[in-house]
Amino acid sequence: MKKLASLVLVSALGGIITLTAYKVFIEKETPLTLAETEDRPSFLPTSNNVTKAYNFAESPDFIEAADKTVHAVVHVKNTAIVSGPTSLQDLMFGRSSQRAQVGTGSGVIISPDGYIITNNHVINGASQISITTNDNKIYEAKLIGSDEKTDIALLKIEAEDELPFIRFGDSDQAKIGEWVLAVGNPFNLTSTVTAGIISAKSRDLSGQNYQSFIQTDAAVNPGNSGGALVNANGDLVGINTAISSQTGSYIGYSFAVPSNIARKVVEDIMEFGNVQNGILGVSGISLNSKYADEFGVSTSEGFYVSEVEMGSGADVAGIAKGDVIKKLDDIQISKFADLKGYLSTKRPNDVINVTLLRANENIEIIPVKLVKNQTAILPIIGRVKNASEKELKKLNLSKGIKISQLNPRYERNWKSNGVETGSIITAINDKDVNDVDVAKQIIENKAYNEPLKFEIINKYGKKETFYWR
């Protein structure tokens, strides 16, 4: 055994001596080479902050906001009379099959005396509107007015006592990432509250650049339309209006009319009977890097002015083709929906400060006085504009709007009846027309099955009446 141990020790010692001799006398020093790389960061930004997943002291508390709002959100039921399928008996006896169709939605009480705001599409075509409050009281509602473009309608109920209501908040001050509650009656489930955050602002779902929605991920479903979107203080920041869905139910995105737009529409309806639109008088395109290169401008955000309407506030103030609108008052403009959304809160004769990028270097702030809308597109007719006193006097008229371009689809029909460009529309559905906004309002507020009736002074100066179903 001692022999074996001695043999192992001698072998190990021999190996050490051999390795040492190789290292010292034989092995050559090999230089260390570092591989060089380009564009590789020497470090990656890293946060070492400890995140508290459940900090109950800082978690949002919606109890107070829900309590303040749930009693002011109502259930809206509209009843419309619609034509049913025509049967053989109806054809034989000349009858018309009609039936009652019931739709439901939500509404928000905005004053203690019973004014209620909802969506236009919730009550559109209704022959009867009933309101059920959170304490199960039922009222008949009167339609005060509506605006199809913003999808806002104003109702009124008469109650013996003052009603709970929600105060308007400032939707311009709402921030992306801010907590919000959606309060409404989805699927006829009354007094439902869901929570989410503001996901985006100034969203346009139409592709026609006239909408400016608040986007949120609070769950909204059919029946929520017309309900309240409120912040953590319980202030109204939007009217829930639409969802983006392939199934008809909520899949993560919902959209609300900003409260500043809704409030302005309601105030206009109360004061004027229709919506007063303040027009800046510019047309153009939202910038991106492609258009910035094409137009030779130094920014990829803003609204590029390609045309200025003659006589508009923008024209009078000196805004010109090639200018880039960067701000309206204190509102940053990065796309047309931003511009349209802010202008929707303004009226004719309001003055706004327009911040421009001009010639790629000069930022100019120009005060612009908004003007009243002068043109509109009417169904069947085409483009119309407000007629001047001179144009009306020529035909011995005191009221009316001028047809400036006929609808191409029906142009031949109109011309065969003596109606051409320059003809004057004096009344629609037996209501006098003195400007384009009144004409649009009459058409938007007509009953579902009501035909359109136009009184038109044709090119021969003769008054003709036309019906269109």
C-alpha positions as CSV (number, residue, x, y, z in Angstrom):
1,M,0.0,0.0,0.0
2,K,2.9,2.4,0.9
3,K,4.5,1.5,-2.5
4,L,1.3,2.5,-4.4
5,A,1.0,5.8,-2.6
6,S,4.7,6.6,-3.3
7,L,4.1,5.8,-7.0
8,V,1.1,8.2,-7.3
9,L,3.0,11.0,-5.6
10,V,6.0,10.6,-7.9
11,S,3.8,10.6,-11.0
12,A,2.0,13.8,-9.9
13,L,5.2,15.6,-9.1
14,G,6.7,14.6,-12.5
15,G,3.6,16.0,-14.3
16,I,3.9,19.4,-12.5
17,I,7.6,19.7,-13.3
18,T,7.0,18.9,-17.0
19,L,4.1,21.4,-17.3
20,T,6.1,24.2,-15.6
21,A,9.1,23.6,-17.9
22,Y,6.8,23.8,-21.0
23,K,5.3,27.1,-19.9
24,V,8.6,28.7,-19.1
25,F,10.9,27.5,-21.9
26,I,8.8,26.4,-24.8
27,E,5.3,28.2,-25.1
28,K,5.4,31.6,-26.9
29,E,3.3,34.5,-25.7
30,T,0.2,34.9,-27.9
31,P,-1.3,38.5,-28.0
32,L,-4.9,38.9,-27.0
33,T,-7.0,40.2,-29.9
34,L,-10.4,42.0,-29.4
35,A,-13.0,41.8,-32.1
36,E,-14.2,45.3,-33.0
37,T,-17.9,45.9,-33.7
38,E,-19.6,49.0,-35.0
39,D,-22.8,50.6,-33.7
40,R,-23.0,48.4,-30.7
41,P,-23.9,50.2,-27.4
42,S,-21.5,49.8,-24.5
43,F,-24.5,49.5,-22.2
44,L,-28.3,49.0,-22.2
45,P,-30.5,51.5,-20.3
46,T,-31.8,49.6,-17.3
47,S,-34.1,50.6,-14.5
48,N,-33.4,49.1,-11.0
49,N,-36.5,50.7,-9.4
50,V,-38.6,48.2,-7.4
51,T,-42.2,48.1,-8.7
52,K,-44.9,47.5,-6.1
53,A,-47.4,45.4,-8.0
54,Y,-50.2,46.0,-5.4
55,N,-49.9,49.4,-3.8
56,F,-53.3,49.7,-2.4
57,A,-52.6,53.2,-1.0
58,E,-52.0,54.5,-4.6
59,S,-54.6,52.4,-6.5
60,P,-57.4,54.4,-8.1
61,D,-60.6,54.4,-6.0
62,F,-63.7,54.7,-8.2
63,I,-66.3,54.3,-5.4
64,E,-67.0,58.0,-5.1
65,A,-67.0,58.7,-8.8
66,A,-69.4,55.8,-9.4
67,D,-71.7,56.9,-6.6
68,K,-71.8,60.5,-8.0
69,T,-72.7,59.3,-11.6
70,V,-74.7,56.1,-11.5
71,H,-77.9,57.9,-10.4
72,A,-77.6,60.5,-13.2
73,V,-77.4,57.9,-16.0
74,V,-80.7,56.9,-17.4
75,H,-82.2,54.1,-19.6
76,V,-83.5,55.4,-22.9
77,K,-86.2,53.5,-24.8
78,N,-87.4,54.7,-28.2
79,T,-90.3,53.4,-30.1
80,A,-90.4,53.9,-33.9
81,I,-93.1,52.9,-36.4
82,V,-91.5,51.1,-39.3
83,S,-92.9,49.5,-42.4
84,G,-93.0,45.7,-42.3
85,P,-92.7,43.3,-45.3
86,T,-95.5,43.8,-47.8
87,S,-97.7,40.8,-48.1
88,L,-100.0,39.7,-51.0
89,Q,-103.0,40.9,-49.0
90,D,-101.5,44.3,-48.5
91,L,-101.0,44.6,-52.3
92,M,-104.6,43.5,-53.0
93,F,-106.2,45.8,-50.5
94,G,-103.7,48.7,-50.7
95,R,-102.6,48.4,-47.1
96,S,-99.3,49.3,-45.6
97,S,-97.9,46.9,-42.9
98,Q,-96.5,48.9,-40.0
99,R,-95.1,47.8,-36.7
100,A,-93.6,49.3,-33.6
101,Q,-89.8,48.8,-33.3
102,V,-88.2,49.4,-29.9
103,G,-84.6,50.5,-29.4
104,T,-82.7,51.1,-26.2
105,G,-79.7,53.0,-25.0
106,S,-78.5,55.3,-22.3
107,G,-78.6,59.0,-21.5
108,V,-77.0,61.4,-19.0
109,I,-78.9,63.9,-16.9
110,I,-77.0,67.2,-17.2
111,S,-79.2,69.6,-15.2
112,P,-81.5,69.2,-12.1
113,D,-84.5,70.3,-14.2
114,G,-84.4,67.3,-16.4
115,Y,-82.3,68.0,-19.5
116,I,-80.7,64.7,-20.8
117,I,-78.0,64.3,-23.3
118,T,-77.7,61.1,-25.4
119,N,-76.7,59.9,-28.9
120,N,-78.7,61.0,-32.0
121,H,-78.6,57.4,-33.2
122,V,-80.3,56.2,-30.0
123,I,-83.4,58.3,-30.6
124,N,-83.3,58.8,-34.4
125,G,-86.7,58.2,-36.0
126,A,-88.5,57.7,-32.7
127,S,-92.2,58.4,-32.4
128,Q,-92.1,58.0,-28.6
129,I,-89.2,58.3,-26.1
130,S,-89.3,57.1,-22.5
131,I,-86.8,57.5,-19.8
132,T,-86.2,55.2,-16.8
133,T,-84.1,56.7,-14.0
134,N,-82.0,54.7,-11.6
135,D,-84.8,54.6,-9.0
136,N,-87.1,53.0,-11.6
137,K,-89.3,56.1,-12.3
138,I,-90.5,56.3,-15.9
139,Y,-90.9,59.6,-17.8
140,E,-92.0,60.6,-21.3
141,A,-89.2,62.6,-22.9
142,K,-89.4,65.4,-25.4
143,L,-86.8,65.8,-28.1
144,I,-85.4,69.3,-28.0
145,G,-82.9,68.9,-30.8
146,S,-80.2,66.8,-32.3
147,D,-77.1,66.9,-34.5
148,E,-76.4,64.0,-36.7
149,K,-72.8,65.0,-37.5
150,T,-71.6,64.9,-33.8
151,D,-74.3,62.2,-33.0
152,I,-75.6,64.2,-30.0
153,A,-79.2,64.7,-29.0
154,L,-80.9,66.7,-26.3
155,L,-84.0,65.5,-24.4
156,K,-86.1,67.0,-21.7
157,I,-88.3,65.3,-19.0
158,E,-90.5,66.9,-16.4
159,A,-90.0,65.7,-12.8
160,E,-91.6,66.9,-9.6
161,D,-88.2,67.0,-7.7
162,E,-84.8,68.1,-8.7
163,L,-82.8,65.3,-10.4
164,P,-79.3,64.1,-9.8
165,F,-77.0,65.3,-12.6
166,I,-73.4,65.1,-13.8
167,R,-71.3,68.2,-14.3
168,F,-69.3,68.7,-17.6
169,G,-65.6,68.3,-17.3
170,D,-62.9,69.7,-19.7
171,S,-62.2,67.0,-22.2
172,D,-59.3,69.1,-23.6
173,Q,-57.5,68.5,-20.3
174,A,-58.1,64.8,-20.3
175,K,-54.8,62.9,-20.6
176,I,-53.8,59.7,-22.3
177,G,-53.4,57.1,-19.6
178,E,-55.9,58.7,-17.3
179,W,-58.5,56.5,-15.6
180,V,-62.1,56.8,-16.7
181,L,-65.4,55.1,-16.0
182,A,-68.1,54.1,-18.5
183,V,-71.6,54.3,-17.0
184,G,-74.6,53.0,-18.9
185,N,-77.1,50.2,-19.6
186,P,-75.5,47.6,-21.8
187,F,-77.8,44.7,-22.9
188,N,-80.6,46.4,-20.8
189,L,-78.5,45.8,-17.6
190,T,-79.2,49.0,-15.8
191,S,-76.6,51.0,-13.9
192,T,-73.5,49.2,-15.1
193,V,-70.0,50.7,-14.4
194,T,-66.8,49.7,-16.1
195,A,-63.3,51.1,-15.8
196,G,-60.4,51.7,-18.2
197,I,-58.0,54.3,-19.3
198,I,-58.0,56.9,-22.1
199,S,-56.1,55.1,-24.9
200,A,-56.0,57.9,-27.4
201,K,-57.6,61.2,-28.4
202,S,-58.8,62.8,-31.6
203,R,-59.7,59.5,-33.3
204,D,-61.6,59.6,-36.6
205,L,-63.5,56.3,-37.4
206,S,-65.1,57.6,-40.6
207,G,-62.1,58.2,-42.8
208,Q,-63.7,61.5,-43.8
209,N,-61.9,63.6,-41.2
210,Y,-64.9,65.0,-39.4
211,Q,-64.8,63.0,-36.2
212,S,-62.7,63.5,-33.1
213,F,-63.4,60.8,-30.6
214,I,-61.8,59.9,-27.2
215,Q,-60.7,56.3,-27.4
216,T,-60.8,54.2,-24.2
217,D,-60.5,50.6,-23.2
218,A,-63.4,50.7,-20.7
219,A,-65.8,48.0,-21.7
220,V,-68.7,49.4,-23.7
221,N,-71.4,47.3,-25.3
222,P,-74.7,47.8,-27.2
223,G,-76.9,49.8,-24.8
224,N,-74.1,51.9,-23.5
225,S,-74.6,54.4,-26.4
226,G,-75.4,57.8,-24.9
227,G,-74.0,56.9,-21.5
228,A,-71.4,58.8,-19.5
229,L,-67.6,58.6,-19.7
230,V,-66.4,60.2,-16.5
231,N,-63.0,60.8,-14.9
232,A,-62.0,59.8,-11.4
233,N,-63.6,62.9,-10.0
234,G,-67.0,62.0,-11.5
235,D,-66.9,64.8,-14.1
236,L,-68.3,64.1,-17.6
237,V,-65.5,63.9,-20.2
238,G,-67.3,62.1,-22.9
239,I,-70.6,60.6,-24.2
240,N,-70.0,56.9,-25.1
241,T,-70.9,56.5,-28.8
242,A,-69.3,53.6,-30.6
243,I,-67.2,50.5,-30.4
244,S,-64.8,48.9,-32.9
245,S,-65.9,45.3,-33.3
246,Q,-66.4,42.6,-35.8
247,T,-68.9,40.8,-33.6
248,G,-71.1,43.7,-32.5
249,S,-69.8,43.4,-28.9
250,Y,-66.9,44.9,-27.1
251,I,-63.4,43.6,-28.1
252,G,-61.2,46.2,-26.4
253,Y,-61.8,49.6,-28.0
254,S,-64.6,52.1,-27.4
255,F,-65.1,55.7,-28.4
256,A,-66.8,58.7,-26.9
257,V,-67.7,62.2,-28.1
258,P,-65.6,64.6,-26.1
259,S,-67.5,66.6,-23.5
260,N,-66.4,70.0,-24.8
261,I,-68.0,69.1,-28.2
262,A,-71.1,67.7,-26.6
263,R,-71.6,70.7,-24.3
264,K,-71.2,73.1,-27.2
265,V,-73.8,71.2,-29.3
266,V,-76.3,71.2,-26.4
267,E,-75.8,74.9,-25.6
268,D,-76.3,75.7,-29.3
269,I,-79.5,73.7,-29.4
270,M,-80.8,75.4,-26.3
271,E,-80.0,78.9,-27.5
272,F,-80.4,78.7,-31.3
273,G,-82.3,75.6,-32.0
274,N,-79.5,74.2,-34.2
275,V,-75.7,73.8,-34.1
276,Q,-73.6,76.9,-34.9
277,N,-70.4,75.9,-36.6
278,G,-67.5,78.3,-36.7
279,I,-65.5,77.9,-39.9
280,L,-61.8,78.6,-40.2
281,G,-61.8,78.4,-44.0
282,V,-58.9,76.1,-44.8
283,S,-58.5,72.8,-46.5
284,G,-55.5,70.6,-46.8
285,I,-53.9,67.5,-45.4
286,S,-52.4,66.0,-42.3
287,L,-48.6,65.9,-42.6
288,N,-46.3,62.8,-42.3
289,S,-42.7,62.3,-43.5
290,K,-43.8,61.5,-47.0
291,Y,-45.9,64.6,-47.4
292,A,-43.3,66.7,-45.6
293,D,-40.8,65.7,-48.3
294,E,-43.3,66.3,-51.1
295,F,-44.3,69.8,-49.9
296,G,-40.8,70.7,-48.8
297,V,-41.6,71.4,-45.2
298,S,-39.4,70.7,-42.2
299,T,-42.0,69.0,-40.0
300,S,-43.9,65.8,-40.2
301,E,-46.6,66.9,-37.8
302,G,-49.3,69.5,-38.3
303,F,-52.0,70.5,-40.9
304,Y,-50.7,71.6,-44.3
305,V,-52.8,74.3,-45.8
306,S,-53.4,73.6,-49.5
307,E,-56.3,76.0,-50.1
308,V,-57.9,79.0,-48.3
309,E,-61.6,79.8,-48.9
310,M,-62.1,83.3,-50.2
311,G,-63.6,85.6,-47.7
312,S,-63.2,83.2,-44.8
313,G,-61.6,84.2,-41.4
314,A,-58.4,82.5,-42.5
315,D,-58.3,84.5,-45.7
316,V,-58.9,87.8,-43.9
317,A,-56.2,87.0,-41.3
318,G,-53.6,86.3,-44.0
319,I,-53.2,82.5,-43.7
320,A,-51.9,81.3,-47.0
321,K,-51.3,78.1,-49.1
322,G,-48.1,76.4,-47.8
323,D,-48.6,77.4,-44.2
324,V,-48.5,74.6,-41.6
325,I,-51.0,74.9,-38.6
326,K,-49.2,73.7,-35.5
327,K,-51.6,75.0,-32.7
328,L,-55.0,76.4,-32.2
329,D,-54.9,78.4,-29.0
330,D,-53.1,76.0,-26.6
331,I,-54.2,72.8,-28.5
332,Q,-51.4,71.0,-30.3
333,I,-52.3,70.1,-33.9
334,S,-50.6,67.0,-35.3
335,K,-53.5,65.9,-37.6
336,F,-56.8,67.1,-39.1
337,A,-58.9,65.4,-36.4
338,D,-57.1,67.6,-33.8
339,L,-58.1,70.7,-35.7
340,K,-61.6,69.6,-36.4
341,G,-62.2,68.5,-32.8
342,Y,-61.2,71.9,-31.4
343,L,-63.1,73.9,-34.0
344,S,-66.2,71.8,-33.2
345,T,-66.2,73.5,-29.8
346,K,-66.3,77.0,-31.3
347,R,-69.0,79.3,-32.8
348,P,-69.1,81.9,-35.5
349,N,-67.4,85.2,-34.4
350,D,-65.2,83.4,-31.9
351,V,-61.5,84.5,-32.2
352,I,-58.8,81.8,-32.0
353,N,-55.0,82.2,-32.1
354,V,-53.5,80.1,-34.9
355,T,-49.8,79.2,-34.6
356,L,-48.2,78.7,-38.0
357,L,-45.0,77.3,-39.4
358,R,-44.3,79.5,-42.4
359,A,-41.3,79.1,-44.8
360,N,-39.9,76.4,-42.5
361,E,-38.5,78.9,-40.0
362,N,-40.9,81.6,-38.9
363,I,-43.5,80.7,-36.3
364,E,-46.3,83.2,-36.4
365,I,-49.3,83.5,-34.1
366,I,-52.3,85.0,-36.0
367,P,-55.7,85.8,-34.4
368,V,-58.5,84.5,-36.7
369,K,-62.2,85.3,-36.4
370,L,-64.3,82.3,-37.3
371,V,-67.2,82.8,-39.7
372,K,-70.5,81.0,-40.2
373,N,-70.7,78.0,-42.5
374,Q,-71.6,79.1,-46.0
375,T,-71.9,75.7,-47.9
376,A,-73.3,72.3,-47.3
377,I,-74.1,69.0,-49.1
378,L,-77.8,68.1,-49.2
379,P,-79.1,64.6,-50.1
380,I,-80.6,64.3,-53.6
381,I,-79.9,68.0,-54.3
382,G,-76.1,68.4,-54.1
383,R,-73.9,71.3,-52.9
384,V,-75.7,74.4,-51.8
385,K,-74.5,77.8,-50.4
386,N,-76.0,80.8,-48.7
387,A,-77.5,83.1,-51.3
388,S,-76.5,86.8,-51.3
389,E,-79.0,89.6,-50.9
390,K,-78.3,90.6,-54.5
391,E,-79.0,87.1,-55.8
392,L,-82.3,86.9,-53.8
393,K,-83.4,90.4,-54.8
394,K,-82.9,89.5,-58.5
395,L,-85.7,87.0,-58.1
396,N,-87.8,89.1,-55.7
397,L,-87.1,86.7,-52.8
398,S,-86.4,87.4,-49.1
399,K,-85.1,84.0,-48.2
400,G,-83.5,80.9,-49.8
401,I,-80.2,79.1,-50.5
402,K,-78.6,78.7,-53.9
403,I,-77.8,75.4,-55.6
404,S,-74.1,75.7,-56.5
405,Q,-73.6,72.1,-57.8
406,L,-76.2,69.5,-58.6
407,N,-75.8,65.9,-57.4
408,P,-74.2,64.2,-60.5
409,R,-76.4,61.1,-59.9
410,Y,-79.6,63.1,-60.2
411,E,-78.4,66.0,-62.4
412,R,-80.3,64.9,-65.5
413,N,-83.6,64.5,-63.6
414,W,-83.2,68.0,-62.1
415,K,-82.4,69.6,-65.4
416,S,-85.3,68.0,-67.1
417,N,-87.5,69.8,-64.6
418,G,-85.9,73.2,-65.1
419,V,-83.7,73.0,-61.9
420,E,-80.1,74.0,-62.6
421,T,-77.1,75.5,-60.9
422,G,-78.2,78.8,-59.5
423,S,-81.8,77.7,-58.7
424,I,-83.0,78.8,-55.2
425,I,-84.4,76.5,-52.5
426,T,-86.9,78.5,-50.5
427,A,-88.4,75.7,-48.2
428,I,-87.9,72.1,-47.2
429,N,-90.8,70.1,-45.8
430,D,-92.9,73.4,-45.6
431,K,-90.3,75.1,-43.4
432,D,-88.6,78.3,-44.6
433,V,-84.9,78.0,-45.4
434,N,-82.7,81.0,-45.0
435,D,-79.3,79.4,-44.6
436,V,-77.5,76.1,-45.2
437,D,-77.4,75.1,-41.5
438,V,-81.2,75.4,-41.2
439,A,-81.6,73.3,-44.4
440,K,-79.4,70.6,-42.9
441,Q,-81.3,70.7,-39.6
442,I,-84.7,70.3,-41.2
443,I,-83.5,67.2,-43.1
444,E,-81.7,65.7,-40.1
445,N,-84.8,66.1,-37.8
446,K,-87.4,64.7,-40.2
447,A,-89.3,61.6,-39.2
448,Y,-88.1,58.3,-40.4
449,N,-90.8,57.7,-43.1
450,E,-91.3,61.4,-43.9
451,P,-90.6,62.2,-47.6
452,L,-88.5,65.2,-48.5
453,K,-90.4,68.1,-50.0
454,F,-88.4,70.9,-51.8
455,E,-89.8,74.2,-52.9
456,I,-87.4,75.5,-55.6
457,I,-87.4,78.6,-57.8
458,N,-86.2,77.2,-61.1
459,K,-84.2,78.9,-63.9
460,Y,-87.4,80.5,-65.3
461,G,-88.2,82.1,-61.9
462,K,-91.1,79.7,-61.4
463,K,-91.8,78.0,-58.1
464,E,-91.9,74.2,-58.3
465,T,-92.5,71.6,-55.6
466,F,-90.7,68.3,-55.7
467,Y,-91.2,65.2,-53.4
468,W,-88.6,62.6,-52.8
469,R,-89.1,59.4,-50.8
